[in-house]
Amino acid sequence: MHHGVATVSTVDAIGDAAELHHLLDEAAAADHRHPLSDHLRMELAHGGGPGFAAVMVREGDHLAGYAQLGLINGIRNIELVVAPADRGDDTIARRLLAAAVDIVAADGGGPVQWWAFDASPTDDALAASAGLTATRSLLQMRRPLPTGLPVDVATRAFVPGQDEDAFLAVNNRAFASHPEQGGWTRATLEQRENEPWFDPAGFLLHERDERLAAFCWTKLHRDEQPVLGEIYVIAVDPDFQGLKLGNQLTLAGLASIAERGVTIGMLYVDGGNTAAVTMYEHLGFSVHRTDRAFTRDVTPA
């Protein structure tokens, strides 16, 4: 029995929050990762953000699928999840994605981006059904720890309340053209500082000439089995390029992760960034999974 598709524009309108979190938890257990990206997961937890909307598909008496939209640097991002028990029915994901695109059309249209995590040919077909085209790939790369490689650069821990402005200046210069990591504000950073996983001791800063030259921010995924240590954000100020600081800050971050007892290092890198992919391969990383972004420009309804 199909109970159709419901769409809402505020977190408060979702209805049964416990039912939604049960779906997200079941998907996380089945897929060994949280079904929503950090950005959308935090928006859901904090009452939504710019461009927030949600789609729910019910089958009989239970929630079978959920999609969430959020606005990131002018692009409506879509992420969706289908309950593990309902994944034999490929119409659920199609209804979620089609309804999400319809929301964007009703809101005046514009660019949309759907991220398929651990993308498969099924995702390619799903994207095509909604008129979306693959435009980016994001590689999750992993390597065992410790590395056994020397760290030749000095770092210190980030100090909350002191280092935000310097971090934001370097981050936004280094990622000026990046669709997710660029354009961070104090609020973007402070929201992450308030997350339970935030640990300033694993947020490493490298200074030269009394300036922040580079940083490596690490994150432990203690809810994963095995526990993963992520190079969460790493950047070198454009003024300090060419000194191999990216290589050294990566090694410093991995050493910090290993010192906390974690034996697998992980990071995400854009598949089109061949220089970074090559650097990480030389540091012993290999591709574990590939996420893909599918995009289109939606015309207003």
Backbone bond lengths (Angstrom), bond angles and torsions (degrees), N, CA, C in turn:
res aa  C-N    CA-C-N  psi(-1)  N-CA   C-N-CA  omega(-1)  CA-C   N-CA-C  phi
1 M - - - 1.462 - - 1.523 108.63 -
2 H 1.300 118.44 121.44 1.460 122.77 -179.12 1.514 110.44 -92.93
3 H 1.314 115.84 126.31 1.456 120.10 176.00 1.514 111.89 -102.60
4 G 1.340 116.21 9.09 1.449 120.10 169.02 1.516 115.12 78.85
5 V 1.325 113.05 -161.57 1.457 123.03 -170.96 1.516 109.24 -117.53
6 A 1.347 116.33 132.02 1.462 121.61 174.86 1.520 108.31 -117.35
7 T 1.324 116.93 138.10 1.458 121.14 177.01 1.524 109.23 -122.25
8 V 1.330 116.26 144.12 1.462 121.81 178.79 1.519 108.86 -137.04
9 S 1.324 115.71 159.54 1.469 120.24 -177.75 1.518 113.10 -114.95
10 T 1.343 118.28 -1.41 1.465 121.02 175.51 1.521 109.22 -135.49
11 V 1.325 116.30 153.82 1.465 120.62 177.56 1.527 109.88 -61.65
12 D 1.333 117.25 -38.94 1.469 120.73 -178.62 1.518 112.36 -59.67
13 A 1.342 116.73 -26.80 1.462 120.45 -176.61 1.527 113.01 -84.75
14 I 1.330 117.63 -0.80 1.462 119.89 -177.95 1.524 111.00 -63.18
15 G 1.326 117.14 -31.20 1.460 119.38 178.12 1.512 111.09 97.33
16 D 1.328 116.64 -109.69 1.461 120.68 -175.33 1.532 109.69 -84.04
17 A 1.343 115.92 92.55 1.467 119.93 -177.97 1.525 111.54 -64.15
18 A 1.335 116.56 -35.87 1.469 119.87 -179.18 1.527 110.54 -63.61
19 E 1.332 116.65 -38.49 1.463 121.07 178.82 1.530 110.59 -64.49
20 L 1.336 116.34 -41.70 1.469 119.82 178.04 1.516 110.86 -63.70
21 H 1.339 117.33 -46.07 1.469 119.08 -178.11 1.527 111.35 -67.11
22 H 1.335 117.15 -30.01 1.468 119.83 173.95 1.531 110.08 -62.92
23 L 1.346 116.71 -43.53 1.459 120.69 177.30 1.528 110.96 -61.00
24 L 1.338 116.93 -46.32 1.464 120.40 -179.59 1.528 111.19 -63.10
25 D 1.341 116.79 -40.21 1.470 120.58 179.47 1.532 111.08 -66.03
26 E 1.344 116.48 -41.57 1.472 119.67 179.00 1.527 110.73 -62.84
27 A 1.332 116.31 -42.02 1.467 119.95 179.30 1.524 110.86 -66.29
28 A 1.338 116.64 -39.98 1.468 119.86 178.93 1.519 111.16 -61.21
29 A 1.345 116.31 -41.53 1.471 120.05 179.70 1.526 110.95 -66.05
30 A 1.334 117.14 -38.36 1.463 120.65 -178.04 1.527 111.77 -72.89
31 D 1.333 116.46 -35.31 1.468 120.50 -172.49 1.522 114.15 -101.72
32 H 1.344 117.02 -6.04 1.466 122.55 -179.57 1.524 112.04 60.96
33 R 1.328 116.61 33.54 1.466 122.66 174.44 1.518 107.10 -165.38
34 H 1.336 116.79 156.00 1.460 119.00 176.72 1.528 108.72 -70.41
35 P 1.342 118.68 137.70 1.463 119.82 -175.48 1.520 114.74 -71.74
36 L 1.337 118.56 -14.38 1.460 121.30 178.24 1.523 109.92 -112.40
37 S 1.321 116.24 146.75 1.462 121.06 174.00 1.523 109.51 -65.99
38 D 1.330 115.48 163.34 1.473 120.29 178.57 1.522 111.66 -51.80
39 H 1.324 115.79 -46.00 1.466 120.43 -173.52 1.528 110.68 -61.54
40 L 1.340 116.92 -50.71 1.458 119.49 -177.33 1.527 111.42 -72.70
41 R 1.331 117.05 -33.91 1.476 119.28 178.06 1.524 110.89 -62.73
42 M 1.355 116.74 -41.22 1.461 119.71 179.26 1.525 111.20 -68.80
43 E 1.332 117.18 -37.25 1.461 118.78 177.12 1.523 111.15 -62.64
44 L 1.328 116.93 -41.27 1.459 120.19 177.94 1.528 110.60 -61.72
45 A 1.343 116.73 -41.17 1.464 120.97 -178.31 1.520 112.42 -70.61
46 H 1.348 116.67 -28.87 1.471 119.76 -172.99 1.519 113.14 -107.49
47 G 1.331 117.29 19.55 1.461 119.18 172.59 1.504 115.46 92.07
48 G 1.329 117.63 13.39 1.460 120.70 177.82 1.513 111.87 94.75
49 G 1.318 115.10 173.62 1.455 121.64 179.10 1.513 109.00 -150.29
50 P 1.331 118.40 -167.21 1.471 121.01 179.90 1.531 110.89 -57.10
51 G 1.318 116.05 132.02 1.458 120.19 176.97 1.512 114.64 74.97
52 F 1.348 117.43 10.65 1.470 119.02 -179.10 1.529 110.93 -63.77
53 A 1.313 115.68 136.70 1.462 122.83 167.45 1.520 106.26 -158.51
54 A 1.329 116.39 161.38 1.456 119.92 -179.51 1.523 109.57 -141.72
55 V 1.326 114.59 151.72 1.468 122.81 177.80 1.519 107.53 -126.68
56 M 1.331 116.28 136.38 1.462 120.75 177.16 1.515 109.93 -128.27
57 V 1.325 116.53 135.38 1.466 122.46 175.52 1.521 107.60 -113.10
58 R 1.324 116.18 126.20 1.464 121.30 177.70 1.518 109.09 -107.72
59 E 1.316 115.08 139.91 1.458 122.62 172.88 1.522 106.52 -120.82
60 G 1.344 116.42 113.03 1.455 118.38 -176.90 1.508 110.31 62.43
61 D 1.337 116.52 -121.94 1.468 120.48 -174.85 1.519 113.39 -103.86
62 H 1.333 118.09 14.14 1.469 118.11 -176.77 1.529 111.34 -133.81
63 L 1.329 114.79 160.51 1.460 122.56 177.30 1.527 108.56 -81.19
64 A 1.333 116.21 117.70 1.460 120.74 -174.86 1.524 112.98 -101.33
65 G 1.343 117.38 -22.09 1.452 119.32 -178.23 1.506 111.80 -158.95
66 Y 1.333 114.78 154.12 1.468 121.37 -178.24 1.513 108.29 -144.54
67 A 1.326 116.06 136.21 1.467 121.50 172.45 1.513 108.25 -128.51
68 Q 1.323 116.01 146.08 1.467 121.18 -179.84 1.517 108.98 -131.68
69 L 1.338 115.11 141.16 1.456 122.02 176.48 1.522 109.46 -115.20
70 G 1.321 115.64 146.86 1.457 121.86 174.13 1.514 109.11 -151.30
71 L 1.306 116.44 153.85 1.464 121.57 -179.17 1.526 109.26 -98.24
72 I 1.339 116.40 119.74 1.462 121.90 178.96 1.516 108.22 -125.63
73 N 1.341 115.85 111.49 1.467 121.13 179.53 1.526 112.47 49.95
74 G 1.345 115.70 47.57 1.456 121.02 173.38 1.511 115.77 82.94
75 I 1.322 118.37 0.47 1.472 122.12 -179.76 1.523 108.91 -116.34
76 R 1.333 117.03 130.74 1.467 120.44 175.42 1.526 108.18 -77.26
77 N 1.313 116.16 114.57 1.459 121.86 178.14 1.520 109.39 -93.87
78 I 1.331 115.75 138.62 1.460 122.97 179.04 1.527 108.14 -119.94
79 E 1.329 116.00 132.91 1.463 120.84 170.21 1.516 107.10 -132.00
80 L 1.322 117.07 145.71 1.456 118.92 -177.42 1.522 110.88 -141.51
81 V 1.337 114.60 156.40 1.459 121.17 -179.00 1.519 108.51 -143.58
82 V 1.337 115.74 137.82 1.461 122.69 176.41 1.524 108.04 -114.18
83 A 1.324 116.36 136.88 1.465 120.72 179.90 1.530 109.58 -56.92
84 P 1.343 117.58 137.23 1.471 119.37 -177.76 1.529 113.74 -52.22
85 A 1.334 117.49 -37.81 1.465 120.24 -177.50 1.523 112.64 -71.21
86 D 1.332 117.72 -14.64 1.467 121.28 -175.91 1.522 112.76 -108.44
87 R 1.323 118.06 9.73 1.462 119.46 -173.15 1.515 114.16 -74.87
88 G 1.334 117.18 -7.69 1.461 119.25 173.92 1.516 112.75 -73.34
89 D 1.312 116.75 -15.08 1.464 122.55 -179.05 1.528 108.99 -102.60
90 D 1.352 116.41 99.74 1.466 118.26 -174.86 1.527 112.56 -75.49
91 T 1.349 117.47 -6.62 1.468 118.18 178.13 1.524 111.80 -72.77
92 I 1.338 118.11 -20.54 1.468 119.64 -178.29 1.520 109.90 -65.14
93 A 1.326 117.08 -49.68 1.467 120.19 178.97 1.523 110.53 -63.24
94 R 1.331 117.28 -36.91 1.474 119.68 179.72 1.520 111.27 -64.92
95 R 1.334 116.26 -41.40 1.460 119.09 178.82 1.526 111.22 -66.32
96 L 1.336 116.89 -39.47 1.464 120.46 178.35 1.523 111.05 -60.96
97 L 1.341 115.96 -49.41 1.457 119.95 -175.46 1.526 110.65 -68.01
98 A 1.340 117.00 -42.20 1.467 119.83 179.73 1.522 110.88 -62.59
99 A 1.342 117.11 -41.88 1.470 120.18 179.87 1.522 110.69 -66.38
100 A 1.349 117.36 -37.67 1.468 120.36 178.79 1.526 110.79 -63.86
101 V 1.335 117.07 -42.44 1.468 120.49 178.00 1.527 110.00 -65.03
102 D 1.339 116.53 -38.37 1.473 119.86 177.69 1.526 111.57 -61.81
103 I 1.340 117.39 -36.71 1.464 121.02 177.53 1.527 110.10 -60.69
104 V 1.331 116.02 -43.90 1.466 120.06 179.97 1.532 110.09 -63.52
105 A 1.332 116.85 -41.80 1.469 120.35 178.37 1.528 110.47 -60.85
106 A 1.337 116.47 -43.07 1.469 120.65 -179.90 1.522 112.14 -67.62
107 D 1.345 116.41 -25.14 1.473 121.22 179.62 1.527 112.77 -88.87
108 G 1.320 117.08 10.75 1.464 119.56 178.14 1.513 114.87 106.77
109 G 1.341 116.80 2.37 1.456 120.68 177.43 1.521 113.41 74.89
110 G 1.339 115.23 -166.64 1.456 121.13 -178.82 1.518 111.53 120.69
111 P 1.326 117.01 -177.32 1.469 120.41 -176.80 1.525 112.21 -72.31
112 V 1.331 116.05 137.61 1.466 121.74 174.22 1.523 108.95 -125.04
113 Q 1.319 114.35 155.03 1.463 121.27 179.50 1.520 107.92 -141.77
114 W 1.336 116.05 123.21 1.467 120.90 175.31 1.519 108.55 -109.65
115 W 1.334 115.05 126.36 1.467 120.45 177.49 1.517 110.08 -95.56
116 A 1.339 116.13 123.97 1.465 122.25 173.07 1.522 107.38 -103.53
117 F 1.326 116.38 114.95 1.462 121.06 -178.12 1.530 109.49 -83.66
118 D 1.335 116.28 134.94 1.464 122.59 -175.44 1.530 108.92 52.10
119 A 1.324 115.12 58.07 1.466 122.92 -167.70 1.528 112.16 -62.23
120 S 1.342 114.60 145.37 1.463 122.48 -178.24 1.526 108.80 -132.66
121 P 1.355 117.72 170.55 1.468 119.52 175.00 1.528 112.97 -57.28
122 T 1.334 117.56 -29.39 1.472 120.63 175.77 1.524 110.27 -60.86
123 D 1.332 116.60 -39.24 1.466 120.27 178.57 1.524 111.01 -67.57
124 D 1.334 117.44 -36.78 1.460 120.01 176.57 1.529 110.33 -59.32
125 A 1.335 115.89 -43.50 1.467 120.38 -179.50 1.526 110.70 -67.75
126 L 1.337 116.50 -39.46 1.458 120.70 178.33 1.529 110.49 -62.05
127 A 1.327 116.75 -45.52 1.466 120.87 179.10 1.527 110.47 -60.26
128 A 1.339 116.56 -45.07 1.462 120.80 -179.05 1.526 111.00 -60.74
129 S 1.335 116.42 -34.72 1.470 120.00 -179.54 1.520 111.58 -64.13
130 A 1.339 117.04 -24.71 1.468 121.48 179.81 1.529 111.75 -105.44
131 G 1.334 116.25 10.76 1.457 120.18 176.69 1.515 114.49 75.87
132 L 1.342 117.57 20.66 1.460 121.33 -179.20 1.524 110.59 -97.98
133 T 1.320 115.48 149.76 1.468 122.62 -177.57 1.519 109.66 -122.14
134 A 1.335 117.05 139.68 1.468 121.05 178.75 1.527 109.81 -66.06
135 T 1.342 115.93 128.19 1.472 120.20 -178.05 1.526 113.74 -127.31
136 R 1.322 117.89 -24.27 1.471 119.99 -179.14 1.519 109.57 -141.66
137 S 1.313 115.67 152.32 1.463 120.55 169.63 1.520 108.12 -125.79
138 L 1.310 115.06 144.18 1.460 121.70 178.30 1.525 106.98 -123.07
139 L 1.328 115.80 120.95 1.461 120.61 -177.46 1.529 109.90 -94.32
140 Q 1.323 116.76 130.82 1.461 119.57 165.87 1.526 106.57 -93.98
141 M 1.342 115.25 119.29 1.463 120.88 -179.66 1.523 108.98 -113.08
142 R 1.327 116.44 147.09 1.466 121.78 -178.82 1.519 110.12 -134.93
143 R 1.348 114.92 157.69 1.462 120.33 170.13 1.531 108.67 -153.31
144 P 1.357 116.78 152.39 1.465 119.05 177.95 1.522 111.72 -72.81
145 L 1.338 115.29 153.44 1.465 122.44 179.38 1.526 109.39 -123.77
146 P 1.362 116.98 154.39 1.474 127.41 -2.18 1.524 111.71 -72.87
147 T 1.340 115.62 165.76 1.465 119.82 -176.20 1.516 112.56 -79.84
148 G 1.342 117.31 -27.78 1.462 120.12 -173.03 1.518 113.22 75.25
149 L 1.336 117.31 5.24 1.470 121.79 -178.73 1.524 109.86 -100.72
150 P 1.340 117.68 145.10 1.461 120.14 -177.14 1.527 112.47 -74.65
151 V 1.328 115.63 147.09 1.464 122.33 173.26 1.524 107.20 -104.51
152 D 1.325 116.60 116.91 1.470 121.42 -173.19 1.522 113.05 -108.46
153 V 1.327 117.16 20.02 1.455 120.16 -177.27 1.529 108.72 -131.18
154 A 1.323 116.48 141.92 1.466 121.05 -178.93 1.530 109.63 -86.51
155 T 1.327 115.53 139.81 1.468 120.66 176.50 1.519 108.81 -135.86
156 R 1.325 114.99 162.22 1.460 121.14 170.84 1.519 108.21 -134.84
157 A 1.329 116.86 163.64 1.459 121.69 -178.93 1.526 110.83 -77.19
158 F 1.313 116.03 143.87 1.466 124.03 172.02 1.528 109.54 -59.20
159 V 1.323 116.97 138.04 1.466 121.79 178.28 1.533 108.46 -111.56
160 P 1.346 118.16 108.27 1.467 119.99 178.14 1.528 110.72 -57.83
161 G 1.331 115.30 138.08 1.453 120.28 -178.69 1.521 113.91 88.57
162 Q 1.334 116.29 -8.15 1.471 120.78 -178.48 1.530 112.28 -122.76
163 D 1.331 116.87 -40.72 1.463 120.44 -166.47 1.529 114.23 -103.78
164 E 1.334 117.90 3.26 1.465 119.72 -175.44 1.526 112.90 -59.20
165 D 1.334 116.94 -48.95 1.463 119.43 -174.49 1.525 111.66 -63.91
166 A 1.324 116.99 -41.27 1.467 120.15 179.28 1.529 110.32 -64.89
167 F 1.326 116.29 -42.79 1.467 119.51 177.84 1.530 111.33 -60.15
168 L 1.331 115.90 -49.11 1.467 119.62 -176.82 1.526 111.41 -61.59
169 A 1.325 117.04 -38.74 1.464 120.15 179.51 1.526 111.00 -62.50
170 V 1.332 117.20 -46.12 1.471 120.21 -179.58 1.524 110.22 -70.12
171 N 1.334 117.33 -44.91 1.459 120.95 -179.79 1.527 110.96 -56.08
172 N 1.318 117.01 -48.17 1.460 120.14 -174.65 1.522 112.81 -74.96
173 R 1.334 117.66 -25.07 1.474 120.23 171.88 1.534 110.01 -72.96
174 A 1.314 116.55 -45.42 1.464 120.55 -176.22 1.527 111.84 -68.37
175 F 1.351 116.56 -33.03 1.466 120.70 -175.93 1.531 111.72 -111.77
176 A 1.330 116.24 33.51 1.473 120.42 -174.11 1.523 112.82 -55.18
177 S 1.333 117.73 -32.44 1.470 119.87 -177.21 1.524 112.37 -109.02
178 H 1.334 117.68 12.85 1.466 120.44 -176.19 1.527 110.00 -88.69
179 P 1.355 118.57 131.70 1.463 120.09 -172.62 1.524 115.39 -69.76
180 E 1.336 118.98 -23.67 1.469 119.33 178.86 1.524 113.37 -111.15
181 Q 1.333 117.35 -40.57 1.464 119.96 -171.50 1.526 113.17 -85.54
182 G 1.340 117.40 -19.05 1.455 120.43 179.03 1.520 111.85 -79.49
183 G 1.331 115.01 163.74 1.462 119.95 173.53 1.514 115.37 69.85
184 W 1.327 117.84 25.23 1.469 119.87 178.99 1.526 110.12 -69.49
185 T 1.319 115.05 147.34 1.464 122.53 174.84 1.519 109.21 -113.04
186 R 1.332 114.95 172.31 1.467 119.23 175.50 1.540 110.58 -56.14
187 A 1.341 116.26 -38.98 1.469 120.18 -179.44 1.528 111.22 -65.14
188 T 1.350 117.66 -38.67 1.466 121.38 177.80 1.521 109.98 -58.44
189 L 1.328 115.79 -46.14 1.463 121.10 -178.28 1.523 111.09 -69.37
190 E 1.332 117.19 -46.24 1.469 119.70 -175.96 1.524 111.87 -65.05
191 Q 1.342 117.06 -30.86 1.463 118.91 176.19 1.527 110.09 -61.22
192 R 1.338 116.59 -39.46 1.472 119.83 178.56 1.531 111.53 -73.97
193 E 1.329 117.04 -33.77 1.467 119.16 176.53 1.531 111.24 -62.57
194 N 1.332 116.89 -25.50 1.463 121.13 -179.74 1.524 113.33 -89.07
195 E 1.328 117.29 -1.64 1.460 120.31 178.42 1.531 109.87 -74.10
196 P 1.347 117.29 147.60 1.479 119.64 -178.01 1.520 113.86 -61.02
197 W 1.341 117.79 -25.53 1.463 119.61 -178.29 1.528 112.90 -81.38
198 F 1.324 118.39 -12.25 1.463 120.20 -173.23 1.527 111.01 -64.14
199 D 1.328 115.96 128.82 1.464 122.47 -179.67 1.528 107.90 -138.78
200 P 1.348 117.77 104.14 1.469 118.98 -177.38 1.526 113.06 -60.05
201 A 1.338 117.47 -24.74 1.471 119.76 179.23 1.529 111.44 -64.64
202 G 1.349 117.32 -23.53 1.455 120.89 178.50 1.516 113.18 -100.32
203 F 1.342 116.18 15.20 1.478 123.26 -179.80 1.519 105.04 -113.50
204 L 1.334 116.28 96.16 1.460 122.43 -166.78 1.527 111.59 -97.54
205 L 1.335 115.59 131.19 1.459 122.01 179.21 1.528 109.55 -114.56
206 H 1.337 116.06 139.07 1.466 121.89 175.82 1.525 108.11 -119.55
207 E 1.318 115.81 121.19 1.468 121.06 -176.08 1.525 111.13 -111.32
208 R 1.339 115.77 143.44 1.464 123.50 174.35 1.522 107.55 -140.67
209 D 1.314 115.67 142.07 1.478 120.33 178.37 1.524 111.04 52.91
210 E 1.346 115.78 38.04 1.465 122.68 178.52 1.531 112.43 60.61
211 R 1.335 115.50 27.87 1.468 121.42 177.09 1.520 109.09 -131.00
212 L 1.343 115.76 152.95 1.458 119.57 170.73 1.529 107.83 -72.63
213 A 1.333 116.14 117.76 1.465 120.72 -177.39 1.523 111.76 -99.46
214 A 1.340 117.28 -30.74 1.463 121.05 -176.52 1.523 108.58 -164.53
215 F 1.325 115.54 160.16 1.472 119.25 176.67 1.523 109.44 -147.11
216 C 1.323 115.05 157.84 1.465 122.59 172.68 1.526 107.46 -137.95
217 W 1.319 115.71 112.19 1.465 122.85 -177.19 1.524 107.51 -103.18
218 T 1.312 117.37 121.02 1.459 121.51 -177.76 1.525 110.72 -107.22
219 K 1.317 115.29 158.05 1.467 122.31 -178.65 1.521 108.25 -143.58
220 L 1.323 117.23 128.77 1.463 120.76 176.06 1.523 109.60 -95.03
221 H 1.330 115.44 129.98 1.469 121.99 176.72 1.532 107.45 -97.82
222 R 1.320 115.87 83.18 1.473 120.21 -176.35 1.521 112.10 -74.58
223 D 1.346 117.26 -14.30 1.466 120.02 177.71 1.525 111.79 -85.68
224 E 1.333 118.08 -2.75 1.466 121.59 178.53 1.531 109.44 -91.58
225 Q 1.333 115.70 152.62 1.460 120.99 172.90 1.521 108.62 -122.29
226 P 1.344 119.60 113.84 1.467 126.31 -4.12 1.532 111.33 -72.61
227 V 1.338 115.77 167.51 1.462 120.41 177.03 1.534 108.91 -62.17
228 L 1.336 116.14 134.75 1.461 121.42 178.85 1.517 109.49 -110.47
229 G 1.325 115.69 143.40 1.459 121.26 172.65 1.512 108.80 -110.42
230 E 1.326 116.02 116.07 1.468 120.25 -172.97 1.523 112.12 -100.72
231 I 1.330 115.67 136.81 1.469 121.00 162.81 1.526 104.16 -77.62
232 Y 1.336 116.31 95.26 1.465 122.25 -166.86 1.528 111.11 -75.00
233 V 1.318 116.97 -51.22 1.466 121.91 173.75 1.528 107.23 -142.30
234 I 1.319 116.07 132.43 1.471 120.12 177.24 1.523 107.38 -137.81
235 A 1.318 116.29 136.19 1.462 119.29 -178.83 1.520 110.68 -156.64
236 V 1.323 114.63 153.95 1.461 123.61 174.14 1.520 107.03 -120.43
237 D 1.333 116.58 131.89 1.466 119.91 176.00 1.527 108.80 -58.59
238 P 1.350 117.77 137.37 1.476 119.50 -179.31 1.528 114.07 -53.10
239 D 1.338 118.06 -27.80 1.466 120.18 179.19 1.527 112.65 -69.11
240 F 1.332 117.47 -16.20 1.473 120.99 -175.06 1.529 112.02 -117.06
241 Q 1.337 116.20 21.10 1.464 119.62 176.48 1.524 109.80 -68.10
242 G 1.332 115.54 157.76 1.463 120.58 175.01 1.514 114.74 87.17
243 L 1.340 117.66 2.28 1.472 121.19 -179.38 1.531 112.26 -103.22
244 K 1.337 117.03 8.22 1.476 123.44 -177.36 1.524 111.96 61.30
245 L 1.346 115.76 29.45 1.464 119.20 179.59 1.524 111.51 -70.04
246 G 1.339 117.88 -31.75 1.460 119.63 177.94 1.512 111.40 -59.82
247 N 1.323 115.66 -44.42 1.463 121.59 177.36 1.525 110.56 -59.85
248 Q 1.324 116.27 -49.44 1.460 120.32 -176.10 1.532 112.78 -69.27
249 L 1.318 117.70 -38.53 1.469 120.03 178.67 1.521 110.77 -67.96
250 T 1.331 117.34 -34.12 1.467 120.13 174.44 1.527 110.21 -60.73
251 L 1.337 116.15 -46.96 1.469 119.96 179.75 1.531 111.52 -63.91
252 A 1.344 116.69 -38.15 1.466 120.04 177.68 1.521 110.33 -63.93
253 G 1.335 116.70 -42.10 1.463 120.27 178.56 1.517 111.46 -64.26
254 L 1.323 117.02 -43.31 1.470 120.53 179.21 1.530 111.16 -63.96
255 A 1.332 116.61 -37.84 1.466 119.78 177.35 1.527 110.36 -64.07
256 S 1.347 116.40 -40.62 1.463 120.99 178.18 1.525 110.81 -62.45
257 I 1.335 116.53 -40.85 1.468 120.87 178.32 1.527 110.27 -64.20
258 A 1.331 116.41 -46.62 1.470 120.82 -178.50 1.529 111.40 -63.30
259 E 1.349 116.52 -36.12 1.473 119.96 179.23 1.525 111.67 -63.42
260 R 1.326 117.04 -21.43 1.472 120.72 177.92 1.528 111.99 -93.48
261 G 1.325 116.54 13.67 1.461 121.03 171.27 1.513 115.42 86.84
262 V 1.326 117.41 11.80 1.465 121.12 -178.55 1.531 108.85 -95.55
263 T 1.339 116.54 137.81 1.467 120.27 -171.88 1.529 113.87 -109.60
264 I 1.347 117.51 3.00 1.465 120.17 176.22 1.524 108.85 -131.59
265 G 1.343 115.75 123.81 1.456 121.40 174.26 1.519 109.50 -97.27
266 M 1.336 116.49 144.82 1.461 121.74 -175.52 1.517 109.30 -142.54
267 L 1.332 115.36 150.67 1.467 120.42 173.05 1.516 108.92 -156.38
268 Y 1.329 114.98 163.41 1.465 122.00 174.02 1.520 108.25 -112.43
269 V 1.320 115.93 140.51 1.463 120.37 178.00 1.523 108.23 -144.92
270 D 1.326 116.34 141.13 1.456 121.63 178.55 1.518 109.46 -62.71
271 G 1.330 115.98 128.66 1.458 120.41 -177.59 1.523 113.05 -59.81
272 G 1.333 116.45 -24.14 1.458 119.90 179.63 1.513 114.26 -83.29
273 N 1.322 117.25 -6.79 1.470 121.66 -179.10 1.523 108.55 -90.09
274 T 1.325 115.79 77.76 1.467 119.63 -171.55 1.526 112.51 -64.01
275 A 1.338 117.14 -32.59 1.470 119.13 179.75 1.523 110.39 -64.08
276 A 1.341 117.37 -44.01 1.460 120.67 -179.68 1.527 110.67 -69.10
277 V 1.336 117.35 -42.59 1.470 120.10 179.21 1.521 110.16 -59.34
278 T 1.321 116.79 -43.54 1.470 121.05 179.31 1.527 111.01 -63.50
279 M 1.346 116.77 -42.37 1.465 119.84 178.72 1.527 110.24 -60.17
280 Y 1.333 116.91 -45.26 1.465 119.82 -177.97 1.528 111.30 -67.84
281 E 1.321 117.39 -35.56 1.466 119.45 175.57 1.523 110.55 -62.43
282 H 1.337 116.68 -39.98 1.471 119.93 178.28 1.526 111.53 -66.24
283 L 1.337 116.80 -23.43 1.468 120.79 177.31 1.533 112.11 -90.21
284 G 1.328 116.72 8.03 1.461 120.21 173.57 1.514 115.73 95.90
285 F 1.331 117.74 8.55 1.460 120.43 177.76 1.523 110.47 -83.55
286 S 1.338 115.80 150.26 1.465 121.14 170.52 1.526 108.38 -136.73
287 V 1.332 115.77 158.74 1.465 121.20 -175.44 1.530 110.16 -71.84
288 H 1.331 116.07 127.44 1.466 122.06 177.76 1.523 111.12 -98.45
289 R 1.344 117.16 -41.14 1.464 120.79 177.01 1.530 108.55 -155.79
290 T 1.331 115.53 163.42 1.462 121.66 179.57 1.526 109.67 -124.79
291 D 1.327 116.30 124.24 1.466 122.41 171.94 1.524 107.22 -98.14
292 R 1.351 116.10 149.69 1.457 118.76 -179.66 1.519 110.35 -130.28
293 A 1.331 115.37 142.39 1.458 121.61 174.69 1.515 109.12 -103.84
294 F 1.333 115.58 132.82 1.458 122.72 177.37 1.524 107.41 -116.72
295 T 1.328 117.76 135.03 1.458 119.96 -172.54 1.528 111.26 -133.44
296 R 1.319 114.09 162.90 1.463 121.83 168.26 1.531 107.99 -164.33
297 D 1.307 116.39 161.26 1.451 121.93 169.95 1.525 107.41 -94.88
298 V 1.316 116.64 121.51 1.464 122.08 -177.40 1.524 108.55 -93.19
299 T 1.317 116.13 130.04 1.465 119.78 177.53 1.519 109.60 -81.75
300 P 1.333 118.02 147.73 1.462 119.76 -179.77 1.527 111.48 -61.00
301 A 1.316 115.28 145.76 1.478 120.53 178.83 1.520 110.28 -71.65
